[in-house]
């Protein structure tokens, strides 16, 4: 599966862990930045990820400190349904019932082990439709 991912400086370390895990599982990752812990504006990263998600009809992952700001920025884009999730149940429901196309995570809220499981749940759950 091809997945777009992006983060601000607060989410950099978590993004690196998720990218490594997803690539190990055979997923193709489109890394939209940031590429260091240097301060960046999260709306710019949200714009990059949302653009690719819409253009290529793929899923996306966004990460900031809480996940709140970056999910708000993403949801301003027509056609984006970004869901802030911190557990597997909300990740599954966001895909199954809301057809979310981006998951937002808060690196200061969720640990890397749980984040991996939440993302795996999100990307493996189909939309139920109807």
N, C-alpha and C positions, 0 to 999 in steps of 0.2 A: 504494500500500500504506500502511496505517496502522501506525505504529511508535511505541511508547512509549520514552522515553529519560530517564535520570536519572543524576546524578553527585554525588559529594561535592565539596568545595572543591578538592581536588587535580585533579579531572577536569573542572573548569569550562571551561577553554580548549579542550580537546579536544571536549567536548560542543558548544560553540558552532560549531566547525568542522564537525563531523558534521551538526548540524542544518541549517546553511546548505547543505551539499552535498546532503543528502537532500531538502530542500525544493526545491532547484534541479532535481532529477531528478523532481519531481512527487509525492513522498511526503508524506503527512499525518503530522505529528509531534505527539505528545502529550508535552509537556515537563513532567516531574514534579520539576524542580528539580535541583539548587540553582540559584539565579539570580544568584549572585555568588561571589567567592573567599572569602567569610567562612566560617569553620569551621562545619561541620555534622556530624551523626552519620550515617555511611553506612547503617546499618541502617534508618533512617527513609526514606531515598531508595529503598532496595531494596524496602521494604514498599509504597511508593507505586507503583513500576513493576510489581511482581509482581501487585498487585491489579488493575491495568488489563489486564495481559497475560492473566490468567485470566478476568476479567469479559468482555472483548471478543474473546478468542481471537485475539490479535495477537502479533507478535514484539516483543521488547524489547531495549534496549541499556542496560547499566550500566557506569559508569566510576568508578574510584577510582585512587589512586596506583599500585598494583600490579595491581588487578583481583581480588586474592585475597579480601580482606575482604568486598567487596560481593557476590562470587559465593557465598561461604559463607553470607552473610545471606540471599540470594535462595533458595538451595537448601534452606533450612529450611522453605520454604513448599510444602505439598503441591500437586503438579501442576506445579511449576516445575522445569525442567531447564536450569540456567544453566551455560554452558560458557565457561571462561576461554580466550581465543584470542589469539595474537599473530602468526598467519600465516594465509594463505588456505587451506592444506591442513587445519589443524585446524578452521577455521570451516566448511569444506565437510563434513568428516567429522562434525562435531557435529550438523549439520542432517540430513545424508543417513542416517547410521547411528544417531544417538541422539535424533533429533527434538527437539533443543534448542530452547527457545522464547525464551531470552534469551542474548545474547552479553555477556560481561564483558571489559572492556579495562582495561589499566593505562596511565594517561597518562604515567607515568614510565618505561615500558618500551617503548612503541611510539610512533613518530612519527606525525604527522597524515596524511601521504600514505599510509603503509602501513595506518593505521587505517581510512581510507576504503575501500581495496581489500578489507580483511578484512571490513568490515561489508557491502559490496556482495556479496561472496561468500556471506556468511551469509544475507542476506535473499533472495538469488536461488536458493538451493539447496533443492530440495524433499526431503522425507523419502522414502526409498526403500521404507519399509515392509517387511513380510515377514520 
